[in-house]
Amino acid sequence: MKRVVVTGLGAITPIGNNINAYLNGLQNGVSGANLITRFDAINFKTQFACEVKKLQPRRFS
């Protein structure tokens, strides 16, 4: 039997960028889908996506 050690948890998702926000979003039925904001999607058939918001990638480097 193999053993596994979990040393931490993380989440970067459209409904939260940490475990607490993510779990809260899941428990409250929050949808990550919304209108696209990162570029002008007017010429595309689909104009919604699940974008990650408020991400500060420099915190992880």
N, CA, C and O atoms as a Tripos MOL2 file, in Angstrom:
@<TRIPOS>MOLECULE
protein
  244   243    61     0     0
PROTEIN
NO_CHARGES

@<TRIPOS>ATOM
      1 N           0.8440   -1.1700    0.0000 N.3       1 MET1
      2 CA          0.0000    0.0000    0.0000 C.3       1 MET1
      3 C           0.8980    1.2450    0.0000 C.2       1 MET1
      4 O           1.8030    1.3570    0.8260 O.2       1 MET1
      5 N           0.6450    2.1790   -0.9300 N.am      2 LYS2
      6 CA          1.4350    3.4060   -1.0160 C.3       2 LYS2
      7 C           0.7960    4.4940   -0.1720 C.2       2 LYS2
      8 O          -0.4190    4.5170    0.0210 O.2       2 LYS2
      9 N           1.6240    5.3880    0.3220 N.am      3 ARG3
     10 CA          1.1260    6.4970    1.1370 C.3       3 ARG3
     11 C           1.3150    7.8130    0.4040 C.2       3 ARG3
     12 O           2.2440    7.9730   -0.3880 O.2       3 ARG3
     13 N           0.4380    8.7330    0.6750 N.am      4 VAL4
     14 CA          0.4880   10.0530    0.0710 C.3       4 VAL4
     15 C           0.4280   11.0950    1.1770 C.2       4 VAL4
     16 O          -0.3240   10.9520    2.1410 O.2       4 VAL4
     17 N           1.2290   12.1460    1.0280 N.am      5 VAL5
     18 CA          1.2090   13.2450    1.9780 C.3       5 VAL5
     19 C           0.7770   14.5050    1.2390 C.2       5 VAL5
     20 O           1.4110   14.9000    0.2610 O.2       5 VAL5
     21 N          -0.2910   15.1320    1.6990 N.am      6 VAL6
     22 CA         -0.7530   16.3920    1.1230 C.3       6 VAL6
     23 C          -0.1140   17.5130    1.9270 C.2       6 VAL6
     24 O          -0.3260   17.6210    3.1340 O.2       6 VAL6
     25 N           0.6770   18.3530    1.2450 N.am      7 THR7
     26 CA          1.3860   19.4190    1.9560 C.3       7 THR7
     27 C           0.7140   20.7730    1.7960 C.2       7 THR7
     28 O           1.1240   21.7500    2.4220 O.2       7 THR7
     29 N          -0.3150   20.8350    0.9630 N.am      8 GLY8
     30 CA         -1.0240   22.1020    0.7910 C.3       8 GLY8
     31 C          -2.0630   21.9760   -0.2990 C.2       8 GLY8
     32 O          -2.0350   21.0430   -1.1020 O.2       8 GLY8
     33 N          -2.9630   22.9080   -0.3170 N.am      9 LEU9
     34 CA         -4.0050   22.9510   -1.3290 C.3       9 LEU9
     35 C          -4.0280   24.3280   -1.9560 C.2       9 LEU9
     36 O          -3.7200   25.3210   -1.2970 O.2       9 LEU9
     37 N          -4.3860   24.3910   -3.2060 N.am     10 GLY10
     38 CA         -4.5000   25.6710   -3.8770 C.3      10 GLY10
     39 C          -5.5770   25.6080   -4.9400 C.2      10 GLY10
     40 O          -5.9520   24.5290   -5.3980 O.2      10 GLY10
     41 N          -6.0610   26.7490   -5.3210 N.am     11 ALA11
     42 CA         -7.0830   26.8060   -6.3660 C.3      11 ALA11
     43 C          -6.9900   28.1400   -7.0940 C.2      11 ALA11
     44 O          -6.9460   29.2010   -6.4720 O.2      11 ALA11
     45 N          -6.9610   28.0710   -8.3950 N.am     12 ILE12
     46 CA         -7.0760   29.2580   -9.2370 C.3      12 ILE12
     47 C          -8.1950   28.9390  -10.2110 C.2      12 ILE12
     48 O          -7.9990   28.2000  -11.1760 O.2      12 ILE12
     49 N          -9.3710   29.5000   -9.9550 N.am     13 THR13
     50 CA        -10.5620   29.1560  -10.7250 C.3      13 THR13
     51 C         -11.3810   30.4100  -11.0240 C.2      13 THR13
     52 O         -11.1420   31.4600  -10.4270 O.2      13 THR13
     53 N         -12.3320   30.3140  -11.9310 N.am     14 PRO14
     54 CA        -13.2070   31.4490  -12.2110 C.3      14 PRO14
     55 C         -14.1060   31.8430  -11.0380 C.2      14 PRO14
     56 O         -14.6750   32.9340  -11.0500 O.2      14 PRO14
     57 N         -14.2490   30.9840  -10.0260 N.am     15 ILE15
     58 CA        -15.1160   31.3400   -8.8970 C.3      15 ILE15
     59 C         -14.3400   31.6220   -7.6200 C.2      15 ILE15
     60 O         -14.9360   31.8300   -6.5640 O.2      15 ILE15
     61 N         -13.0200   31.6320   -7.7110 N.am     16 GLY16
     62 CA        -12.2170   31.9570   -6.5390 C.3      16 GLY16
     63 C         -10.7680   31.5800   -6.7320 C.2      16 GLY16
     64 O         -10.4680   30.5580   -7.3490 O.2      16 GLY16
     65 N          -9.8690   32.3890   -6.2160 N.am     17 ASN17
     66 CA         -8.4410   32.1600   -6.4010 C.3      17 ASN17
     67 C          -7.7500   31.6250   -5.1570 C.2      17 ASN17
     68 O          -6.5250   31.6690   -5.0520 O.2      17 ASN17
     69 N          -8.5240   31.1300   -4.2330 N.am     18 ASN18
     70 CA         -7.9660   30.4330   -3.0730 C.3      18 ASN18
     71 C          -8.9940   29.3990   -2.6270 C.2      18 ASN18
     72 O         -10.1400   29.4140   -3.0750 O.2      18 ASN18
     73 N          -8.5780   28.5150   -1.7530 N.am     19 ILE19
     74 CA         -9.4630   27.4100   -1.3540 C.3      19 ILE19
     75 C         -10.7690   27.9030   -0.7390 C.2      19 ILE19
     76 O         -11.8400   27.4060   -1.0890 O.2      19 ILE19
     77 N         -10.6980   28.8720    0.1710 N.am     20 ASN20
     78 CA        -11.9190   29.3460    0.8360 C.3      20 ASN20
     79 C         -12.9010   29.9740   -0.1430 C.2      20 ASN20
     80 O         -14.0970   29.6850   -0.0930 O.2      20 ASN20
     81 N         -12.4040   30.8360   -1.0380 N.am     21 ALA21
     82 CA        -13.2830   31.4750   -2.0210 C.3      21 ALA21
     83 C         -13.8650   30.4430   -2.9770 C.2      21 ALA21
     84 O         -15.0410   30.5130   -3.3360 O.2      21 ALA21
     85 N         -13.0380   29.4860   -3.3860 N.am     22 TYR22
     86 CA        -13.4960   28.4330   -4.2920 C.3      22 TYR22
     87 C         -14.5860   27.5750   -3.6450 C.2      22 TYR22
     88 O         -15.6300   27.3420   -4.2530 O.2      22 TYR22
     89 N         -14.3520   27.1100   -2.4310 N.am     23 LEU23
     90 CA        -15.3520   26.3000   -1.7410 C.3      23 LEU23
     91 C         -16.6350   27.0830   -1.4850 C.2      23 LEU23
     92 O         -17.7340   26.5500   -1.6320 O.2      23 LEU23
     93 N         -16.4920   28.3430   -1.1040 N.am     24 ASN24
     94 CA        -17.6510   29.1940   -0.8920 C.3      24 ASN24
     95 C         -18.4600   29.3200   -2.1830 C.2      24 ASN24
     96 O         -19.6880   29.2310   -2.1610 O.2      24 ASN24
     97 N         -17.7780   29.5250   -3.2980 N.am     25 GLY25
     98 CA        -18.4540   29.6110   -4.5840 C.3      25 GLY25
     99 C         -19.1740   28.3250   -4.9430 C.2      25 GLY25
    100 O         -20.3050   28.3550   -5.4290 O.2      25 GLY25
    101 N         -18.5170   27.1880   -4.7040 N.am     26 LEU26
    102 CA        -19.1560   25.8950   -4.9760 C.3      26 LEU26
    103 C         -20.3980   25.6990   -4.1170 C.2      26 LEU26
    104 O         -21.4480   25.2910   -4.6140 O.2      26 LEU26
    105 N         -20.2740   25.9920   -2.8290 N.am     27 GLN27
    106 CA        -21.3850   25.7770   -1.9050 C.3      27 GLN27
    107 C         -22.5630   26.6970   -2.1830 C.2      27 GLN27
    108 O         -23.7060   26.3580   -1.8740 O.2      27 GLN27
    109 N         -22.2900   27.8610   -2.7650 N.am     28 ASN28
    110 CA        -23.3600   28.8300   -3.0310 C.3      28 ASN28
    111 C         -23.8130   28.8360   -4.4830 C.2      28 ASN28
    112 O         -24.5800   29.7090   -4.8880 O.2      28 ASN28
    113 N         -23.3520   27.8780   -5.2650 N.am     29 GLY29
    114 CA        -23.8040   27.7580   -6.6470 C.3      29 GLY29
    115 C         -23.3610   28.8950   -7.5460 C.2      29 GLY29
    116 O         -24.0650   29.2400   -8.4950 O.2      29 GLY29
    117 N         -22.2100   29.4850   -7.2680 N.am     30 VAL30
    118 CA        -21.7030   30.5940   -8.0740 C.3      30 VAL30
    119 C         -21.2380   30.0580   -9.4240 C.2      30 VAL30
    120 O         -20.5630   29.0300   -9.4850 O.2      30 VAL30
    121 N         -21.5930   30.7410  -10.4930 N.am     31 SER31
    122 CA        -21.1430   30.3700  -11.8300 C.3      31 SER31
    123 C         -19.9210   31.1950  -12.1890 C.2      31 SER31
    124 O         -19.8660   32.3900  -11.9000 O.2      31 SER31
    125 N         -18.9510   30.5670  -12.8120 N.am     32 GLY32
    126 CA        -17.7640   31.2860  -13.2670 C.3      32 GLY32
    127 C         -17.9500   31.8790  -14.6510 C.2      32 GLY32
    128 O         -17.0960   32.6330  -15.1160 O.2      32 GLY32
    129 N         -19.0500   31.5550  -15.3190 N.am     33 ALA33
    130 CA        -19.2940   32.0400  -16.6760 C.3      33 ALA33
    131 C         -19.7940   33.4790  -16.6630 C.2      33 ALA33
    132 O         -20.6260   33.8580  -15.8380 O.2      33 ALA33
    133 N         -19.2720   34.2640  -17.5850 N.am     34 ASN34
    134 CA        -19.6820   35.6610  -17.7150 C.3      34 ASN34
    135 C         -19.2420   36.1470  -19.0910 C.2      34 ASN34
    136 O         -18.5660   35.4210  -19.8190 O.2      34 ASN34
    137 N         -19.6170   37.3600  -19.4470 N.am     35 LEU35
    138 CA        -19.1840   37.9270  -20.7200 C.3      35 LEU35
    139 C         -17.6620   38.0530  -20.7440 C.2      35 LEU35
    140 O         -17.0390   38.3420  -19.7230 O.2      35 LEU35
    141 N         -17.0740   37.8330  -21.9110 N.am     36 ILE36
    142 CA        -15.6230   37.9330  -22.0760 C.3      36 ILE36
    143 C         -15.1920   39.3750  -21.8690 C.2      36 ILE36
    144 O         -15.7770   40.2970  -22.4380 O.2      36 ILE36
    145 N         -14.1570   39.5630  -21.0420 N.am     37 THR37
    146 CA        -13.6600   40.9140  -20.7590 C.3      37 THR37
    147 C         -12.2110   41.1050  -21.1800 C.2      37 THR37
    148 O         -11.7460   42.2430  -21.2300 O.2      37 THR37
    149 N         -11.4890   40.0540  -21.4810 N.am     38 ARG38
    150 CA        -10.0500   40.1480  -21.7700 C.3      38 ARG38
    151 C          -9.7610   40.6410  -23.1850 C.2      38 ARG38
    152 O          -8.6600   41.1180  -23.4620 O.2      38 ARG38
    153 N         -10.7450   40.5310  -24.0860 N.am     39 PHE39
    154 CA        -10.5870   41.0230  -25.4540 C.3      39 PHE39
    155 C         -11.9750   41.2720  -26.0220 C.2      39 PHE39
    156 O         -12.9750   40.8380  -25.4500 O.2      39 PHE39
    157 N         -12.0310   41.9690  -27.1440 N.am     40 ASP40
    158 CA        -13.3090   42.2710  -27.7890 C.3      40 ASP40
    159 C         -13.7980   41.0290  -28.5280 C.2      40 ASP40
    160 O         -13.1890   40.6190  -29.5160 O.2      40 ASP40
    161 N         -14.8760   40.4340  -28.0660 N.am     41 ALA41
    162 CA        -15.3880   39.1850  -28.6310 C.3      41 ALA41
    163 C         -16.5710   39.4120  -29.5650 C.2      41 ALA41
    164 O         -17.2940   38.4680  -29.8810 O.2      41 ALA41
    165 N         -16.7760   40.6330  -30.0060 N.am     42 ILE42
    166 CA        -17.9470   40.9790  -30.8080 C.3      42 ILE42
    167 C         -18.0500   40.1450  -32.0900 C.2      42 ILE42
    168 O         -19.1550   39.8700  -32.5570 O.2      42 ILE42
    169 N         -16.9150   39.7430  -32.6600 N.am     43 ASN43
    170 CA        -16.9290   39.0000  -33.9180 C.3      43 ASN43
    171 C         -16.9930   37.4790  -33.7320 C.2      43 ASN43
    172 O         -16.9100   36.7260  -34.7030 O.2      43 ASN43
    173 N         -17.1390   37.0420  -32.5020 N.am     44 PHE44
    174 CA        -17.1910   35.6130  -32.2190 C.3      44 PHE44
    175 C         -18.6220   35.1890  -31.8950 C.2      44 PHE44
    176 O         -19.3950   35.9580  -31.3250 O.2      44 PHE44
    177 N         -18.9620   33.9560  -32.2660 N.am     45 LYS45
    178 CA        -20.2950   33.4230  -31.9940 C.3      45 LYS45
    179 C         -20.5460   33.3360  -30.4860 C.2      45 LYS45
    180 O         -21.6250   33.6820  -30.0030 O.2      45 LYS45
    181 N         -19.5470   32.8750  -29.7630 N.am     46 THR46
    182 CA        -19.6570   32.7700  -28.3130 C.3      46 THR46
    183 C         -19.0060   33.9800  -27.6690 C.2      46 THR46
    184 O         -17.8640   34.3150  -27.9820 O.2      46 THR46
    185 N         -19.7230   34.6340  -26.7760 N.am     47 GLN47
    186 CA        -19.1960   35.8450  -26.1450 C.3      47 GLN47
    187 C         -19.1050   35.7240  -24.6330 C.2      47 GLN47
    188 O         -19.0220   36.7270  -23.9240 O.2      47 GLN47
    189 N         -19.1230   34.4910  -24.1470 N.am     48 PHE48
    190 CA        -18.9570   34.2870  -22.7060 C.3      48 PHE48
    191 C         -17.8580   33.2530  -22.4780 C.2      48 PHE48
    192 O         -17.5550   32.4420  -23.3540 O.2      48 PHE48
    193 N         -17.2750   33.2970  -21.2990 N.am     49 ALA49
    194 CA        -16.2040   32.3660  -20.9420 C.3      49 ALA49
    195 C         -16.1140   32.2960  -19.4240 C.2      49 ALA49
    196 O         -16.8090   33.0190  -18.7100 O.2      49 ALA49
    197 N         -15.2610   31.4290  -18.9570 N.am     50 CYS50
    198 CA        -14.9870   31.3130  -17.5250 C.3      50 CYS50
    199 C         -13.5800   31.8440  -17.2750 C.2      50 CYS50
    200 O         -12.6250   31.0760  -17.1560 O.2      50 CYS50
    201 N         -13.4660   33.1570  -17.1990 N.am     51 GLU51
    202 CA        -12.1670   33.8010  -17.0090 C.3      51 GLU51
    203 C         -11.7750   33.8010  -15.5330 C.2      51 GLU51
    204 O         -12.6210   33.9310  -14.6490 O.2      51 GLU51
    205 N         -10.4900   33.6540  -15.2920 N.am     52 VAL52
    206 CA         -9.9690   33.7940  -13.9340 C.3      52 VAL52
    207 C          -9.8280   35.2920  -13.6830 C.2      52 VAL52
    208 O          -9.1990   36.0030  -14.4660 O.2      52 VAL52
    209 N         -10.4070   35.7580  -12.6010 N.am     53 LYS53
    210 CA        -10.4040   37.1900  -12.2870 C.3      53 LYS53
    211 C          -9.5140   37.4760  -11.0780 C.2      53 LYS53
    212 O          -9.3050   36.6100  -10.2290 O.2      53 LYS53
    213 N          -9.0070   38.6720  -11.0160 N.am     54 LYS54
    214 CA         -8.2200   39.1700   -9.8820 C.3      54 LYS54
    215 C          -6.9990   38.3000   -9.5710 C.2      54 LYS54
    216 O          -6.5860   38.1990   -8.4160 O.2      54 LYS54
    217 N          -6.4310   37.6800  -10.5860 N.am     55 LEU55
    218 CA         -5.2340   36.8600  -10.3820 C.3      55 LEU55
    219 C          -4.0080   37.7570  -10.3510 C.2      55 LEU55
    220 O          -3.8450   38.6230  -11.2110 O.2      55 LEU55
    221 N          -3.1660   37.5570   -9.3860 N.am     56 GLN56
    222 CA         -1.9070   38.2910   -9.2670 C.3      56 GLN56
    223 C          -0.7680   37.2700   -9.3600 C.2      56 GLN56
    224 O          -0.2710   36.8100   -8.3320 O.2      56 GLN56
    225 N          -0.3460   36.9090  -10.5870 N.am     57 PRO57
    226 CA          0.6250   35.8390  -10.7660 C.3      57 PRO57
    227 C           1.9820   36.1130  -10.1120 C.2      57 PRO57
    228 O           2.7020   35.1690   -9.7860 O.2      57 PRO57
    229 N           2.3370   37.3510   -9.9200 N.am     58 ARG58
    230 CA          3.6330   37.6590   -9.2750 C.3      58 ARG58
    231 C           3.6830   37.1520   -7.8310 C.2      58 ARG58
    232 O           4.7680   36.9570   -7.2820 O.2      58 ARG58
    233 N           2.5350   36.9420   -7.2240 N.am     59 ARG59
    234 CA          2.5110   36.4020   -5.8560 C.3      59 ARG59
    235 C           3.0510   34.9850   -5.8050 C.2      59 ARG59
    236 O           3.4610   34.5190   -4.7420 O.2      59 ARG59
    237 N           3.0560   34.2830   -6.9500 N.am     60 PHE60
    238 CA          3.4370   32.8810   -6.9860 C.3      60 PHE60
    239 C           4.8420   32.6530   -7.5310 C.2      60 PHE60
    240 O           5.2730   31.5050   -7.6420 O.2      60 PHE60
    241 N           5.5590   33.7040   -7.8700 N.am     61 SER61
    242 CA          6.9060   33.5240   -8.4360 C.3      61 SER61
    243 C           7.9870   33.7110   -7.3900 C.2      61 SER61
    244 O           9.1730   33.5940   -7.6990 O.2      61 SER61
@<TRIPOS>BOND
     1     1     2 1
     2     2     3 1
     3     3     4 2
     4     3     5 am
     5     5     6 1
     6     6     7 1
     7     7     8 2
     8     7     9 am
     9     9    10 1
    10    10    11 1
    11    11    12 2
    12    11    13 am
    13    13    14 1
    14    14    15 1
    15    15    16 2
    16    15    17 am
    17    17    18 1
    18    18    19 1
    19    19    20 2
    20    19    21 am
    21    21    22 1
    22    22    23 1
    23    23    24 2
    24    23    25 am
    25    25    26 1
    26    26    27 1
    27    27    28 2
    28    27    29 am
    29    29    30 1
    30    30    31 1
    31    31    32 2
    32    31    33 am
    33    33    34 1
    34    34    35 1
    35    35    36 2
    36    35    37 am
    37    37    38 1
    38    38    39 1
    39    39    40 2
    40    39    41 am
    41    41    42 1
    42    42    43 1
    43    43    44 2
    44    43    45 am
    45    45    46 1
    46    46    47 1
    47    47    48 2
    48    47    49 am
    49    49    50 1
    50    50    51 1
    51    51    52 2
    52    51    53 am
    53    53    54 1
    54    54    55 1
    55    55    56 2
    56    55    57 am
    57    57    58 1
    58    58    59 1
    59    59    60 2
    60    59    61 am
    61    61    62 1
    62    62    63 1
    63    63    64 2
    64    63    65 am
    65    65    66 1
    66    66    67 1
    67    67    68 2
    68    67    69 am
    69    69    70 1
    70    70    71 1
    71    71    72 2
    72    71    73 am
    73    73    74 1
    74    74    75 1
    75    75    76 2
    76    75    77 am
    77    77    78 1
    78    78    79 1
    79    79    80 2
    80    79    81 am
    81    81    82 1
    82    82    83 1
    83    83    84 2
    84    83    85 am
    85    85    86 1
    86    86    87 1
    87    87    88 2
    88    87    89 am
    89    89    90 1
    90    90    91 1
    91    91    92 2
    92    91    93 am
    93    93    94 1
    94    94    95 1
    95    95    96 2
    96    95    97 am
    97    97    98 1
    98    98    99 1
    99    99   100 2
   100    99   101 am
   101   101   102 1
   102   102   103 1
   103   103   104 2
   104   103   105 am
   105   105   106 1
   106   106   107 1
   107   107   108 2
   108   107   109 am
   109   109   110 1
   110   110   111 1
   111   111   112 2
   112   111   113 am
   113   113   114 1
   114   114   115 1
   115   115   116 2
   116   115   117 am
   117   117   118 1
   118   118   119 1
   119   119   120 2
   120   119   121 am
   121   121   122 1
   122   122   123 1
   123   123   124 2
   124   123   125 am
   125   125   126 1
   126   126   127 1
   127   127   128 2
   128   127   129 am
   129   129   130 1
   130   130   131 1
   131   131   132 2
   132   131   133 am
   133   133   134 1
   134   134   135 1
   135   135   136 2
   136   135   137 am
   137   137   138 1
   138   138   139 1
   139   139   140 2
   140   139   141 am
   141   141   142 1
   142   142   143 1
   143   143   144 2
   144   143   145 am
   145   145   146 1
   146   146   147 1
   147   147   148 2
   148   147   149 am
   149   149   150 1
   150   150   151 1
   151   151   152 2
   152   151   153 am
   153   153   154 1
   154   154   155 1
   155   155   156 2
   156   155   157 am
   157   157   158 1
   158   158   159 1
   159   159   160 2
   160   159   161 am
   161   161   162 1
   162   162   163 1
   163   163   164 2
   164   163   165 am
   165   165   166 1
   166   166   167 1
   167   167   168 2
   168   167   169 am
   169   169   170 1
   170   170   171 1
   171   171   172 2
   172   171   173 am
   173   173   174 1
   174   174   175 1
   175   175   176 2
   176   175   177 am
   177   177   178 1
   178   178   179 1
   179   179   180 2
   180   179   181 am
   181   181   182 1
   182   182   183 1
   183   183   184 2
   184   183   185 am
   185   185   186 1
   186   186   187 1
   187   187   188 2
   188   187   189 am
   189   189   190 1
   190   190   191 1
   191   191   192 2
   192   191   193 am
   193   193   194 1
   194   194   195 1
   195   195   196 2
   196   195   197 am
   197   197   198 1
   198   198   199 1
   199   199   200 2
   200   199   201 am
   201   201   202 1
   202   202   203 1
   203   203   204 2
   204   203   205 am
   205   205   206 1
   206   206   207 1
   207   207   208 2
   208   207   209 am
   209   209   210 1
   210   210   211 1
   211   211   212 2
   212   211   213 am
   213   213   214 1
   214   214   215 1
   215   215   216 2
   216   215   217 am
   217   217   218 1
   218   218   219 1
   219   219   220 2
   220   219   221 am
   221   221   222 1
   222   222   223 1
   223   223   224 2
   224   223   225 am
   225   225   226 1
   226   226   227 1
   227   227   228 2
   228   227   229 am
   229   229   230 1
   230   230   231 1
   231   231   232 2
   232   231   233 am
   233   233   234 1
   234   234   235 1
   235   235   236 2
   236   235   237 am
   237   237   238 1
   238   238   239 1
   239   239   240 2
   240   239   241 am
   241   241   242 1
   242   242   243 1
   243   243   244 2
@<TRIPOS>SUBSTRUCTURE
     1 MET1         2 RESIDUE 1 A MET
     2 LYS2         6 RESIDUE 1 A LYS
     3 ARG3        10 RESIDUE 1 A ARG
     4 VAL4        14 RESIDUE 1 A VAL
     5 VAL5        18 RESIDUE 1 A VAL
     6 VAL6        22 RESIDUE 1 A VAL
     7 THR7        26 RESIDUE 1 A THR
     8 GLY8        30 RESIDUE 1 A GLY
     9 LEU9        34 RESIDUE 1 A LEU
    10 GLY10       38 RESIDUE 1 A GLY
    11 ALA11       42 RESIDUE 1 A ALA
    12 ILE12       46 RESIDUE 1 A ILE
    13 THR13       50 RESIDUE 1 A THR
    14 PRO14       54 RESIDUE 1 A PRO
    15 ILE15       58 RESIDUE 1 A ILE
    16 GLY16       62 RESIDUE 1 A GLY
    17 ASN17       66 RESIDUE 1 A ASN
    18 ASN18       70 RESIDUE 1 A ASN
    19 ILE19       74 RESIDUE 1 A ILE
    20 ASN20       78 RESIDUE 1 A ASN
    21 ALA21       82 RESIDUE 1 A ALA
    22 TYR22       86 RESIDUE 1 A TYR
    23 LEU23       90 RESIDUE 1 A LEU
    24 ASN24       94 RESIDUE 1 A ASN
    25 GLY25       98 RESIDUE 1 A GLY
    26 LEU26      102 RESIDUE 1 A LEU
    27 GLN27      106 RESIDUE 1 A GLN
    28 ASN28      110 RESIDUE 1 A ASN
    29 GLY29      114 RESIDUE 1 A GLY
    30 VAL30      118 RESIDUE 1 A VAL
    31 SER31      122 RESIDUE 1 A SER
    32 GLY32      126 RESIDUE 1 A GLY
    33 ALA33      130 RESIDUE 1 A ALA
    34 ASN34      134 RESIDUE 1 A ASN
    35 LEU35      138 RESIDUE 1 A LEU
    36 ILE36      142 RESIDUE 1 A ILE
    37 THR37      146 RESIDUE 1 A THR
    38 ARG38      150 RESIDUE 1 A ARG
    39 PHE39      154 RESIDUE 1 A PHE
    40 ASP40      158 RESIDUE 1 A ASP
    41 ALA41      162 RESIDUE 1 A ALA
    42 ILE42      166 RESIDUE 1 A ILE
    43 ASN43      170 RESIDUE 1 A ASN
    44 PHE44      174 RESIDUE 1 A PHE
    45 LYS45      178 RESIDUE 1 A LYS
    46 THR46      182 RESIDUE 1 A THR
    47 GLN47      186 RESIDUE 1 A GLN
    48 PHE48      190 RESIDUE 1 A PHE
    49 ALA49      194 RESIDUE 1 A ALA
    50 CYS50      198 RESIDUE 1 A CYS
    51 GLU51      202 RESIDUE 1 A GLU
    52 VAL52      206 RESIDUE 1 A VAL
    53 LYS53      210 RESIDUE 1 A LYS
    54 LYS54      214 RESIDUE 1 A LYS
    55 LEU55      218 RESIDUE 1 A LEU
    56 GLN56      222 RESIDUE 1 A GLN
    57 PRO57      226 RESIDUE 1 A PRO
    58 ARG58      230 RESIDUE 1 A ARG
    59 ARG59      234 RESIDUE 1 A ARG
    60 PHE60      238 RESIDUE 1 A PHE
    61 SER61      242 RESIDUE 1 A SER
